[in-house]
Amino acid sequence: MDFFKPVDIDLIQGDAGFDEATWAQALAINTSDALDLSDRKIVLIGIERSENDDGAANEIRKYLYRLGRPEYAEKIADLGNFKFGYQEKDYETLGFVLSELIGNNHLPVILNGSQEITWAQYLSFCYMKDYVNLVSFDPRLDFNMHENKKMEPDNFLQKIFMAEPSYLFGYANIGFQSHFTSQAVIDFLENLYFDLHRLGDVRADISNLEPLLRSSHFASWDISSVRQSDAPGTLSPSPNGFYSEEACLLARYSGLGSNMRSIGFYNYVPAKDKDGQTAHLTAQMIWYFVDGVMNQYPESPMENKEDFTKFITALEDNHYQIVFYKSKRTDRWWMEVPINEKEFSGTRHIMPCSYNDYLAATRDEIPERWLNALKKFT
């Protein structure tokens, strides 16, 4: 616990204290005493600036600690605040700490800080040499076409994409807005077969994102992706964005994916936050994420074949067959994608998909999700 500043519990609880049926009564909290993490799945990590800290992580805690206590609350610990100076050594140290926690089967949840801390999340997997998929919830694509620019909240993806050796298998953005985004950047990232989902498309059918989140290993939330009327206290507030209910639903979907191994909620700015509304919403998003994690149901067509129904669809015009699997327990779907198109009868990758992908194949249409994966594998 040497890396963390203990939680100031007196500051968090104030004069009102905590009700019995709240998170605060079940969390294992670092208050300077030894902390036993052996039975704690979720570990909260606040980010505290080395200089001129705005207390953002503690503002979120004031609401999070007071949310309803579910039966799994004893599986959560708060490690306190990690002092962060936004220097390369800080990213490397935090990345190492995250890798140690993940390696011991803990799932770190990062409370605030600037979104370029996503780089530290990525470094944790580099240290473990694990190939991973990143998903970010962001109104902008935080990537520019310039080289050697200092890493900032609007270009941290460049550092991740250009890292060598690379352990990034896939990237997806959920909720970007066209008026904030250069078409050149969109074209560049799509040519790398990354998944980009405009805000309007996401809101039209949020459930279609569940398979993507099921295959993601770490997530980065820019709270600015929520519309200003619901979350005014962000780095870049905007009138358009997710509704608060949608943000909580997407957070829960993120947690339900059994591959998820770390998540960060970034760019909250207390000075802009009227009546603590944004801190309260961020706390609720974390609550729903944790609820998703604690209700995970790990399953795979490769491991429990008797629990799945297999469907084979023939695409006559394209001379392809696509194999789908439906879980008898959860009604979730998977599909096979060939690793090498020239060896179509050889190795297959089984990836999450949706019922809509299966319906498209029955109409003799190639599902877009399948086609994009095929291009990536070949």
N, C-alpha and C positions, 0 to 999 in steps of 0.2 A: 504493500500500500504506500510505498515511499513516493510514488509518482503523484499521489492525490492529496489535495487539501480536504480535510474532513468537512462534512456538511455542518453548517451552522444551524442546528435544529431550532434554536430559540428565534432566529431570524425567520425561519420558514413558518413556524407555528404562530408567531405573534402572540397577542393577548387572548385570542379566541381558542387556541389549542386545537386538538383534533378529536373528532367524534370516533367512537369505538369501531364503527363499521367502515373504516376508510383504509386506504393503502398504508398510511403512516403507521398504523397499528400492527402491520404484518411485515413491512420491509425490514431487511437487514441493512442498517444505515451505518456508514463509516463516520463515527463521531469521535475518532481518535483511539478507540479501543480496537483490539484485534477483531477482524471480521472473517467469519467462516463462510466460504463460498461453496462448500462441497455440494449443497443441495439447491443452489440458486442457478436457475437457467438464465434469467434475464439479469444483466448488470447495467445499471444506468451510469453514464459518465457525463458530467457537466464540463463545458469548456469555459475556462476563465482566462481572459487576456492577462498577460504578464504585466501590462501597463494599461491604465485607464479602463479597467473592466467595467462594464455597464450592468453587471449583476443579472444578465439575461437568464442563465441557467437556474438561478434561485427563484426568479419570477415564475418560471414554468413549474418548478417544484411546489410553489405555494398553492397551485391549483391541482397539480398531479397528486400530491399527498392527500388531498381532500376528496378525491374521487372514490366511488364505491369500491368496497373491498370484495373481490371475488374469492372463490375458494382456493385459487392457485396463488394468491398474493404472497404466500410464504416462499414462493420460488423466485422472488425478485430481491435484488440487492442494489443499493445506491453506493457507488464507490467514492462519491464526492466529486471535486472539480480538478481537472487536469489543467495546470497552468501552461498556456500556449502563447508563444511569441511570434508565430508565423515565420519562423526561420526554418531552414532545411532540417536542422537537427531536431526541431520540434515535431515535424512530420515523421521523421524516421523513428523517434522515440515513441510517439503515439502509435505508429504502425507496429512497432515491436510489441507494445503492451497489448494492442488488439489481437495480434497473432497468438500471444500467449493465452489470452482469454478464450479465443475461438478454439485453439488447440486443446483446451481443457473443457470443451463442450459448453461454454458460456456464449450467450448472444449479446454483444454490446449494443446499447442504444445511446447514441450521442445526443446530448441536449445542447442545441444551439452551436454558436461559433459561426464562422464564415464558411461558405459552401466549399471552398477549396480544400477543406479538411477531408473531403472525399478522397483526396490523394493519399492521405494516411490510411484510410480504409483500404484502398487498393494495395498499398505497400504491405499491409498485413498478409495478404494472400501471396504476394511476391516472396515474402520471407518463408512462407510455407510451400512455395512452388505449386500452388493450386491454380488451375485454369478456371476462370469465373465469368459470370455474366453480371453486368452492372445495369441497373435501371435508375433513372433520375426523373423526378417530378419537377418540372421547371417550365416557366413560360418562355424561356429563351434557350437556345442551344449554346451552351457556354464553351464555345470553340471559335477561334479566329484563324485566319489564314497567314498570320504573321509569325515569324520565328524569333526565338530568343527574347520573348517578352516576359517580364516578371509575372509569375503566377498570381492571378487575381480571381475574384468570384466569377468573372465573366469569361474566363478562358482556361479553367483548370482541366477541362476535358482534353485539351491539347497535350498536356503533360502525360496524362494517362494513355492516350492513344499512341503517343510517340515513344513511350518507354521501351527500353531494350534491356534484357529480353522481355517479351510481352507475355503476360499471363491473362490478358483480356480476351476471352473467346467471343463475347457478344456485348452489345450496348443497345439500350432502348431508352428513348425519351418519351415521357407521357405528359401531354398537355402543353406542347409548345404553341405559341401564337404567331401566326405568319407575319403580323405587322412588327414584330420584334426581331425577325429572323431574316438573315441574308439568304437569298435563293442560292447563291454560290456555296454557302455552307451546307444547305439542305442537299444540294446535288452531290457535294463531296462526300458527305456522310452516307447518303443512300448508295453511292457507288462502292462503299465499303460494306454494304449489306447490313447496315445498322437499321434498327426499327425506330421510325419516327412517327409519333401519333399526335396529330393536331388536336387542340382542345375540343373543337366542335365534334370531331369524329369520336373522341373518347366519351364525351357527354351523351352522344347518341346511343351508345351501348357500352356502359362501363363493364358489364359482365364479360365482354369479349377480351378484356385485358387480363382476366384471371389466369389463363394458360401462360401468358408471358411472365406474370409475377410468380407463377409456380416454378418457373425455370430460372429465376434470378437468384443470385447468391448474395448480393449486397445492394442496398438502396440508399439514395441521397435525395432528401426532400428540401427543395427551396420553398419556404412557407409563402413566398411571393406568388406561388402558383395558385394560391387561394385568392379570390377576388377581394378588393380593398374593403368593401362593406362588411365582409366577414372577418377579414384579417388586416386591419389598418397598420399594425406595427411590424412592418417588414422592410427589408432593404430597398425593394423596388415595388411599392404598392401599385396596383393597376385596377381599373374598374371591371376588367374581365378576368375570369379565372374559375377555378372549381368553387362550387358551393361547399359550405362547411360539411354538410352531410356526405357529399361525394368524396371529400378528402378523408373523412373517417372510414368510409367504405373501402377506398383504395388502400388505406393504411392496414385495414383488417385483411384484405386480400394479400397484401405483402407478407403479413405474418403467417397466413395459412400455408404458404409455400414452404415445404419441408426442406428446401435448399437454402433458405434465407439464413445468413450467418452474421450480418451486422447491418445497422441502419443508422442514418443521421438525419436530424431535423434542424435545418440551418436557416440563417439570415433573419432571425427574429430581432427586432430593434425596440427595446422597452420605451425609449424616448418618444416613439411614434404611437405607442399603444394606449389608446383611450380606454380607461376603466379595466385594463388588463384583459381585454377581449381576445387578443391574439395569443397571449400566454395560455389563456383558458382553452382555446381551441387546440393549440399545440399539445397541451396535456391530454385532451380528449383523443386526439389522433394517436398519441403514444398508448393510451389505454386500449384503444381498439386494435392497435398493432399487437400488443402483448396478448390480448384476448385471442387474436388469430393464432399466434405462436402456441398458446396453451391448448388450442383446439386442432392442432395439426393432426392429420391422419396420413402418415407416410405409406405410400403404396406404389408399386411399379409393376407393369405387365411382364417385366423380365424376372421378377422374383416370386410373384404369387399368381401364376397363370390361371389357376382355378377360380380366382376372384374376378376374372375379366371375361367379357364376351368379345369375340374377335369378328370384325367385319372386313370384307375384302370388296373394294369398289374397282370397277374396270372403267378406265377412261379410253374409249374406243378411238377417238380421233387422235389421241396422243400416244396410244400404244403403251399406256402405263397402268399399273395397278397400285393402289394405295391401300395399305392395311391400317385399319383403325382398331382401337381397343377401348371398350367402355367398362368402367368399374361397376361391379354389381353392388358395391357397398356405398359409393359416394356419387355415382352417376357422372364422374369426371371422365374426360376423353384424352386419349393419346393417339399418335400416328407414327408410322415408320417412314423414315427418310433415308434413301441410300447415301452412303458416305461417298461413293464414287459412281458417277452415272454410267461409266463404261463397264462397271461390274454390278449391274443392277440386281443380280441374284446373290451378291456377296453381302458384305457387312452393312448393317442397318443401324441407324440412330433412332431411338424412340423418344419423341418429344411431346410435351403437353400440347393439346389443341382444344378446340371447342366443338360443340355439337353442330354449330354453323359450318365448320370446316367439313364435317362429314356430309352434311346436307349438300354443300357445294359439289362435292365429289359425286354424289348420287345424281346430280344434274349434269354430269359430264363436264364439270368445271374444275380446273386445277385450283385448289385453295391457295390463296396468296401466301399464307403462313408456310405452307409446304414448299411452294416454289422459291420463296426467299431463303428457306433453309437449304434447299437443294443447291442453289447458287453458291451459298457460303461453303458447303461441304465439297463442292467440285472446283 
